[in-house]
């Protein structure tokens, strides 16, 4: 069973604490929402859990005994088991969608072929188009594709329907239904249509 354990976790910028004294255990097969007002630290917490930002106090531990035995990955290297989709993560715009997925697969394997992934998110016709010519909604679909179809037990989603139209939001809900069953899922959002499937909610404002 995959587990992320936070013990008295704290993050500050200069002298201002974004959150503090946060202790929580996350388990595979469950989905969690991180909520709170704009600027309260939802995205910061998600980035700390994902290893993109360092925390200032407390500890984070990751355990995944089954995967460690299967592929030799180290519990101390969380990125090997984490995929993330977020508005602030950039795509390589000089690449085509196919090239971007191929590049990504050098770091994390996918659960489907690149062509199948692009078809699943409605980007088959744009597979050879440079990402710089994608609309914002198309870029978000590609970000979701990378996250949902990466072979990782942990899935982090930050405002996952950003820039998506009605069809894109329906696609997101379908991806959630089809690709989160056994995973540990964390969603940072204030929009219930993004996190309504989550069974547990963490209000980041409670950890100031």
C-alpha positions as CSV (number, residue, x, y, z in Angstrom):
1,X,0.0,0.0,0.0
2,X,1.3,3.4,-1.0
3,X,1.4,5.9,1.9
4,X,2.5,9.5,2.3
5,X,2.9,10.6,5.9
6,X,3.2,14.3,7.0
7,X,4.5,15.0,10.5
8,X,4.3,18.6,11.8
9,X,4.9,19.9,8.4
10,X,5.5,23.6,7.9
11,X,6.4,25.9,5.0
12,X,7.2,29.6,5.2
13,X,8.3,32.4,2.8
14,X,10.6,34.9,4.6
15,X,8.9,35.2,8.0
16,X,5.4,34.3,7.0
17,X,4.2,30.8,7.6
18,X,2.1,29.4,4.7
19,X,1.1,26.4,6.8
20,X,2.4,24.9,10.0
21,X,2.0,21.8,12.3
22,X,0.3,19.8,9.6
23,X,0.2,16.1,10.3
24,X,-1.7,13.8,8.0
25,X,-1.5,10.3,6.5
26,X,-2.6,9.7,2.9
27,X,-3.2,6.1,1.6
28,X,-3.6,4.5,-1.9
29,X,-7.1,3.8,-3.0
30,X,-8.3,7.1,-1.5
31,X,-8.8,10.6,-2.9
32,X,-8.2,13.8,-0.9
33,X,-9.1,17.4,-1.5
34,X,-7.0,20.4,-0.3
35,X,-9.2,23.4,-0.1
36,X,-8.9,27.0,1.2
37,X,-9.2,30.6,0.1
38,X,-7.1,31.9,-2.8
39,X,-3.5,32.4,-1.7
40,X,-3.9,30.3,1.4
41,X,-1.3,27.7,0.4
42,X,-3.1,24.9,-1.4
43,X,-0.7,24.8,-4.3
44,X,2.3,25.3,-2.0
45,X,1.3,22.2,0.0
46,X,0.8,20.2,-3.2
47,X,4.2,21.2,-4.5
48,X,5.9,20.3,-1.1
49,X,4.2,16.9,-1.2
50,X,5.4,16.4,-4.8
51,X,8.9,17.4,-3.9
52,X,9.0,20.5,-6.1
53,X,9.4,22.8,-3.0
54,X,11.3,22.1,0.2
55,X,9.5,22.4,3.6
56,X,11.0,24.4,6.5
57,X,10.0,22.1,9.3
58,X,8.6,18.7,10.0
59,X,9.0,15.6,7.8
60,X,7.5,13.8,4.8
61,X,7.8,10.1,4.3
62,X,6.8,8.0,1.3
63,X,6.3,4.3,1.4
64,X,5.3,1.9,-1.4
65,X,6.6,-1.6,-0.5
66,X,5.0,-3.3,-3.5
67,X,6.4,-1.1,-6.1
68,X,9.8,-1.0,-4.4
69,X,10.0,-4.8,-4.6
70,X,8.8,-4.8,-8.2
71,X,11.1,-2.2,-9.7
72,X,13.8,-1.4,-7.1
73,X,12.7,2.3,-6.8
74,X,13.8,4.0,-3.6
75,X,11.3,5.3,-1.1
76,X,13.5,8.4,-0.8
77,X,12.9,9.5,-4.4
78,X,9.2,10.4,-4.6
79,X,9.2,11.7,-8.2
80,X,9.5,8.1,-9.4
81,X,6.0,7.4,-8.0
82,X,4.3,10.8,-8.5
83,X,2.6,12.4,-11.5
84,X,1.2,16.0,-11.4
85,X,-0.9,18.3,-13.5
86,X,-0.9,22.0,-12.6
87,X,-1.5,25.3,-14.4
88,X,2.0,26.6,-13.6
89,X,3.8,23.6,-15.1
90,X,5.1,24.4,-18.5
91,X,5.1,22.2,-21.6
92,X,8.0,22.3,-24.1
93,X,6.3,24.3,-26.8
94,X,8.8,23.6,-29.5
95,X,7.8,19.9,-29.4
96,X,4.8,18.3,-30.9
97,X,2.3,16.4,-28.7
98,X,3.8,13.1,-29.8
99,X,7.4,14.3,-29.1
100,X,6.3,15.6,-25.7
101,X,4.8,12.3,-24.6
102,X,7.9,10.4,-26.0
103,X,10.2,12.7,-24.0
104,X,8.1,12.3,-20.8
105,X,8.2,8.5,-21.2
106,X,11.9,8.5,-20.7
107,X,11.3,9.5,-17.1
108,X,8.0,7.7,-16.3
109,X,6.4,4.9,-18.3
110,X,2.9,5.2,-19.6
111,X,0.0,2.8,-19.1
112,X,-1.0,3.1,-22.8
113,X,0.8,3.9,-26.1
114,X,1.3,7.6,-27.0
115,X,-1.3,7.4,-29.8
116,X,-3.9,5.8,-27.5
117,X,-3.3,8.5,-24.9
118,X,-3.7,11.3,-27.4
119,X,-6.9,9.7,-28.7
120,X,-8.3,9.3,-25.2
121,X,-7.9,13.1,-24.5
122,X,-9.1,14.2,-28.0
123,X,-5.8,15.3,-29.4
124,X,-5.2,12.8,-32.1
125,X,-5.6,15.3,-34.9
126,X,-3.0,17.6,-33.3
127,X,-0.4,14.9,-32.6
128,X,2.1,16.4,-35.0
129,X,1.3,20.0,-34.2
130,X,3.8,22.1,-32.2
131,X,2.5,22.7,-28.7
132,X,3.1,26.5,-29.2
133,X,0.0,26.4,-31.5
134,X,-2.2,24.7,-29.0
135,X,-5.1,26.5,-27.4
136,X,-4.9,26.8,-23.6
137,X,-7.6,24.1,-23.3
138,X,-5.5,21.7,-25.6
139,X,-2.5,22.3,-23.4
140,X,-4.4,21.4,-20.3
141,X,-5.7,18.2,-21.9
142,X,-2.1,17.3,-22.6
143,X,-1.1,18.0,-19.1
144,X,-3.9,15.8,-17.8
145,X,-2.8,13.1,-20.2
146,X,0.7,13.1,-18.9
147,X,-0.5,12.9,-15.3
148,X,-3.4,10.4,-15.6
149,X,-1.6,7.9,-18.0
150,X,1.8,7.9,-16.2
151,X,2.3,4.6,-14.4
152,X,2.5,6.1,-10.9
153,X,0.6,5.2,-7.7
154,X,0.4,8.9,-6.7
155,X,-1.6,11.5,-8.7
156,X,-1.5,15.2,-7.8
157,X,-4.0,17.6,-9.4
158,X,-3.9,21.3,-9.0
159,X,-7.0,23.1,-10.3
160,X,-7.3,20.4,-13.0
161,X,-10.1,21.9,-15.1
162,X,-8.3,25.2,-15.7
163,X,-8.9,26.4,-19.3
164,X,-11.2,23.5,-20.1
165,X,-14.6,23.9,-21.8
166,X,-17.6,21.8,-21.0
167,X,-16.3,18.9,-23.1
168,X,-13.0,19.1,-21.4
169,X,-14.5,19.1,-17.9
170,X,-16.5,16.0,-18.9
171,X,-13.2,14.4,-20.1
172,X,-11.6,15.2,-16.7
173,X,-14.5,13.4,-14.9
174,X,-14.1,10.4,-17.2
175,X,-10.3,10.3,-16.5
176,X,-11.0,10.4,-12.8
177,X,-13.5,7.5,-13.1
178,X,-11.2,5.4,-15.2
179,X,-7.8,6.0,-13.8
180,X,-7.9,6.7,-10.0
181,X,-9.3,3.5,-8.6
182,X,-6.2,2.2,-6.8
183,X,-4.2,5.4,-6.7
184,X,-3.5,7.9,-4.0
185,X,-5.1,11.2,-5.4
186,X,-4.7,14.7,-4.0
187,X,-6.7,17.6,-5.6
188,X,-5.9,21.2,-4.8
189,X,-9.0,23.2,-5.6
190,X,-11.9,25.5,-4.5
191,X,-14.2,24.1,-7.2
192,X,-16.3,21.2,-6.1
193,X,-16.7,19.9,-9.7
194,X,-12.9,19.3,-9.5
195,X,-12.8,17.5,-6.1
196,X,-16.4,16.3,-5.6
197,X,-15.2,12.7,-5.9
198,X,-12.8,13.0,-3.0
199,X,-13.7,11.3,0.3
200,X,-11.6,13.5,2.6
201,X,-11.0,17.2,2.7
202,X,-8.1,19.2,4.2
203,X,-8.8,22.9,4.9
204,X,-5.4,24.5,4.6
205,X,-6.6,27.5,6.6
206,X,-6.7,25.3,9.7
207,X,-2.9,25.0,9.7
208,X,-1.8,28.6,10.0
